Amino acid sequence: MVDRKDILRRYKESHRPTGVFRILNRASGASFIGSSTNVPGLLNRHRFELEMGSHRNKALQADWNQLGEDGFVLETLDLIDPPADDPGWNASDDLAELEAMWRDRIVAEGGSLY
């Protein structure tokens, strides 16, 4: 028999991928950059918002409406492993710095941002 409480506890204790992601417009090369302590979860949320027509970034939403899901790549750019020696580690500062680094890199390589 499946112990649902045990499954839920193990899920809550599991490590989720923390890092930076982007939604890349294949046609224009424009990128929407973001970061999260749960990259797959947030990418799923952005995809859902775009599919429902309710994404907060209106330019990205307009391009999605025109090109459809096949016109975009949703990808993880970089991941951060939590330090083993710091159980109270807060990822927010590291994520903000990593996200800024990726934004600068994409612009320096000639890309544009949403």
C-alpha positions as a Python dict, from the first residue, in 0.01 Angstrom:
ca = {
    (1, 'M'): (0, 0, 0),
    (2, 'V'): (118, 352, -84),
    (3, 'D'): (187, 579, 211),
    (4, 'R'): (78, 917, 76),
    (5, 'K'): (212, 1110, 375),
    (6, 'D'): (556, 957, 326),
    (7, 'I'): (552, 1039, -46),
    (8, 'L'): (452, 1400, 28),
    (9, 'R'): (720, 1433, 298),
    (10, 'R'): (990, 1299, 63),
    (11, 'Y'): (878, 1538, -210),
    (12, 'K'): (894, 1839, 23),
    (13, 'E'): (1242, 1736, 139),
    (14, 'S'): (1374, 1675, -212),
    (15, 'H'): (1603, 1921, -385),
    (16, 'R'): (1455, 2107, -678),
    (17, 'P'): (1676, 2252, -949),
    (18, 'T'): (1768, 2610, -856),
    (19, 'G'): (1896, 2832, -1133),
    (20, 'V'): (1841, 3056, -1434),
    (21, 'F'): (1617, 2984, -1733),
    (22, 'R'): (1512, 3151, -2053),
    (23, 'I'): (1230, 3152, -2301),
    (24, 'L'): (1395, 3205, -2640),
    (25, 'N'): (1207, 3333, -2943),
    (26, 'R'): (1346, 3122, -3230),
    (27, 'A'): (1253, 3382, -3494),
    (28, 'S'): (1384, 3704, -3338),
    (29, 'G'): (1638, 3567, -3092),
    (30, 'A'): (1480, 3768, -2808),
    (31, 'S'): (1508, 3610, -2464),
    (32, 'F'): (1298, 3625, -2151),
    (33, 'I'): (1536, 3552, -1861),
    (34, 'G'): (1431, 3448, -1513),
    (35, 'S'): (1549, 3258, -1209),
    (36, 'S'): (1388, 3032, -953),
    (37, 'T'): (1447, 2788, -673),
    (38, 'N'): (1231, 2549, -879),
    (39, 'V'): (1326, 2600, -1245),
    (40, 'P'): (1104, 2326, -1395),
    (41, 'G'): (806, 2447, -1194),
    (42, 'L'): (848, 2809, -1298),
    (43, 'L'): (902, 2718, -1665),
    (44, 'N'): (580, 2519, -1647),
    (45, 'R'): (403, 2821, -1498),
    (46, 'H'): (531, 3053, -1774),
    (47, 'R'): (425, 2804, -2043),
    (48, 'F'): (78, 2780, -1887),
    (49, 'E'): (41, 3160, -1864),
    (50, 'L'): (149, 3195, -2227),
    (51, 'E'): (-93, 2924, -2340),
    (52, 'M'): (-376, 3095, -2150),
    (53, 'G'): (-285, 3439, -2291),
    (54, 'S'): (-219, 3586, -1949),
    (55, 'H'): (159, 3631, -1931),
    (56, 'R'): (265, 3954, -1759),
    (57, 'N'): (522, 4034, -2030),
    (58, 'K'): (298, 4167, -2307),
    (59, 'A'): (565, 4164, -2580),
    (60, 'L'): (646, 3800, -2510),
    (61, 'Q'): (276, 3716, -2502),
    (62, 'A'): (218, 3888, -2837),
    (63, 'D'): (504, 3694, -2998),
    (64, 'W'): (376, 3368, -2846),
    (65, 'N'): (28, 3439, -2984),
    (66, 'Q'): (177, 3498, -3330),
    (67, 'L'): (433, 3214, -3341),
    (68, 'G'): (285, 2954, -3109),
    (69, 'E'): (474, 2722, -2877),
    (70, 'D'): (689, 2580, -3160),
    (71, 'G'): (837, 2927, -3211),
    (72, 'F'): (1003, 2917, -2869),
    (73, 'V'): (1257, 2722, -2668),
    (74, 'L'): (1214, 2696, -2292),
    (75, 'E'): (1548, 2603, -2142),
    (76, 'T'): (1757, 2597, -1828),
    (77, 'L'): (2071, 2808, -1866),
    (78, 'D'): (2249, 2746, -1537),
    (79, 'L'): (2194, 2563, -1209),
    (80, 'I'): (2322, 2630, -858),
    (81, 'D'): (2386, 2352, -608),
    (82, 'P'): (2314, 2451, -250),
    (83, 'P'): (2631, 2449, -38),
    (84, 'A'): (2647, 2136, 177),
    (85, 'D'): (2811, 2325, 465),
    (86, 'D'): (2541, 2596, 493),
    (87, 'P'): (2195, 2455, 577),
    (88, 'G'): (2049, 2807, 608),
    (89, 'W'): (2165, 2913, 260),
    (90, 'N'): (1932, 3157, 87),
    (91, 'A'): (1952, 3132, -291),
    (92, 'S'): (1805, 3475, -369),
    (93, 'D'): (2132, 3673, -376),
    (94, 'D'): (2314, 3409, -581),
    (95, 'L'): (2020, 3381, -822),
    (96, 'A'): (1998, 3758, -872),
    (97, 'E'): (2370, 3774, -951),
    (98, 'L'): (2358, 3474, -1185),
    (99, 'E'): (2052, 3610, -1365),
    (100, 'A'): (2221, 3949, -1415),
    (101, 'M'): (2531, 3773, -1549),
    (102, 'W'): (2321, 3583, -1806),
    (103, 'R'): (2136, 3899, -1912),
    (104, 'D'): (2468, 4078, -1966),
    (105, 'R'): (2609, 3780, -2156),
    (106, 'I'): (2312, 3754, -2392),
    (107, 'V'): (2316, 4125, -2467),
    (108, 'A'): (2696, 4121, -2516),
    (109, 'E'): (2652, 3838, -2769),
    (110, 'G'): (2407, 4054, -2968),
    (111, 'G'): (2084, 3912, -2832),
    (112, 'S'): (1787, 4113, -2715),
    (113, 'L'): (1572, 4080, -2406),
    (114, 'Y'): (1202, 4099, -2345),
}
